[in-house]
Amino acid sequence: MDFKLDIPIIQGGMGIGISLGRLAGNVALCGGMGVISTVNAGYMENDFEENHVEANLRALRREIKKAFEIAKGKGKIAINQMVAVNHYEESVKEAVKAGIDAVISGAGLPLELPKYTKDTPTAAAPIVSSGKAASVIMKSWDRHYGVTPDFIVIEGVKAGGHLGFAREEVIGGTAKPLEYILKEVLEKIEPYRQKYGRDIPVFVAGGIFDGNDMAHFMNLGAAGVQMATRFIATEECDASTEFKDRIVKATSDEVTIVQSPVGLPGRALNEGIIKRLGKGETFPPVRCNDCLKTCPHGIKAPYCISRALIEAVKGNISEGLLFTGENVDRVKSITTVKKLMDELVSEWRKSK
Ligand SMILES: Cc1cc2nc3c(=O)[nH]c(=O)nc-3n(C[C@H](O)[C@H](O)[C@H](O)COP(=O)(O)O)c2cc1C
C-alpha cells in the first residue's frame, strides 16, 4: 500500500503504558502517527495478575478505540508490538481486527508479521538498526508472503529503551551513526521499491529533537522521523505526573546503559531500581507472567523488567525503571502535544 503521513512525525511506541490511547490519539489529531504500546497494556486492569493475557487484550481494544475517538479521523494510529513479547499473534490480530492503521514491530526480527497484515488495510513496518536487518526482513517477507514493508523505522543508538546494538558498540561509541544506517537502508530497499513499484518510506528515530533534525534527515532521504522522549513531557502522555516530572528534571550524567533481562542493552535513567541494583540491592522476581520470550524468567532474572516498568509508569520511581532517550537533558518542561507538534513542524518548514 502507498503509505503517507500529513505530518511526517511518528510518536514512538513506549512501553509499559507510557504511550496508550490518549497520547497516540492526540498525536494523530495533529496529523502525525500516534503509537500505542501493546506490551502489558492491561497493567491497570483489576485481573491483570491472574488473567494477564485477557486483561492485555481488553485494554488494547479499549486504548485503540479511545485513540481513534480522540483523533477524529485525522492522522494515523498504530501499535508497537515487540517481537520479544509472548502472545504476539493475539495482540496483532486484535489490533488488525480493530482497524489499526499500522503495526510497527521490533525488538527482534518481525519475520511473521505479514501473516497477520497481508490482504488487510493495516500497514506492516519493521523497526531495524542496520541495513543488514532490513535486508533479512525484506528478503524473508518477499519470499514467504510476496509483500514488502509499507514503511520502515530505523532506530539509532541514541534511542530510549531497548537498543538493537551490541552493548560494546553502545558503550564504546562504535555503533554506526544514524546517517550511515539510513544510507545503508535506502540502498537495501531499492530493489524492493522497483519490484513492488512503490515507495518504501523510511523514518529515522533516536535522538531526533527538533525540526532542524527532521530537515537534516529528510534531506538525506528519510520520509520522516519517529520521536519518543519529547512526547513523555506532554500533558497527554499516558504516564503518571511523577514519571513525567522526573524526565523533565533528568540531566545528561544520569543517562546510563543497562543490561536488561530481555538480553539487550537499554538506555535508562540511573534512578530507581537501576540505582539500587548499583548499590548492591537485589530484587528477585516474586511472580512471573511469562510475558517475554527472551527473559530468563523467575529466579534466574536479576529483576522483573515488567514489574519495574509498571512501577515507573505508575509513579513509584524508587522501584521503577525509567527508559529514556539520550537527549533527555534537553527536555525542560511539560507542554501539550499540539504545541510540541506545531513547534516541530514550524522549525522543520523553516529549515528544509
Ligand atoms: C520510555 C520509553 C519506552 C520505550 N518503549 C519502547 C517499546 O516498548 N518498544 C519499542 O519498539 N521502542 C520503545 N522505545 C523506543 C521509542 O519508540 C523510540 O524509537 C526512541 O526512543 C526514539 O528516540 P528518542 O526517544 O530520542 O526520540 C521506548 C522509548 C522510551 C523513551
The ligand as an ORCA input file, in Angstrom:
! r2SCAN-3c Opt
* xyz 0 1
  C      10.132      5.301     27.918
  C      10.424      4.632     26.605
  C       9.854      3.409     26.328
  C      10.068      2.793     25.077
  N       9.454      1.601     24.809
  C       9.570      1.042     23.582
  C       8.851     -0.140     23.255
  O       8.097     -0.682     24.078
  N       9.022     -0.663     22.019
  C       9.844     -0.072     21.083
  O       9.946     -0.577     19.961
  N      10.530      1.054     21.366
  C      10.400      1.635     22.580
  N      11.058      2.810     22.856
  C      11.825      3.480     21.776
  C      10.991      4.600     21.125
  O       9.839      4.085     20.494
  C      11.772      5.450     20.101
  O      12.043      4.763     18.914
  C      13.066      6.044     20.596
  O      13.066      6.316     21.958
  C      13.336      7.327     19.810
  O      14.354      8.082     20.350
  P      14.052      9.414     21.205
  O      13.458      8.964     22.467
  O      15.418     10.037     21.337
  O      13.114     10.302     20.422
  C      10.900      3.425     24.108
  C      11.482      4.659     24.413
  C      11.258      5.268     25.641
  C      11.890      6.604     25.924
*
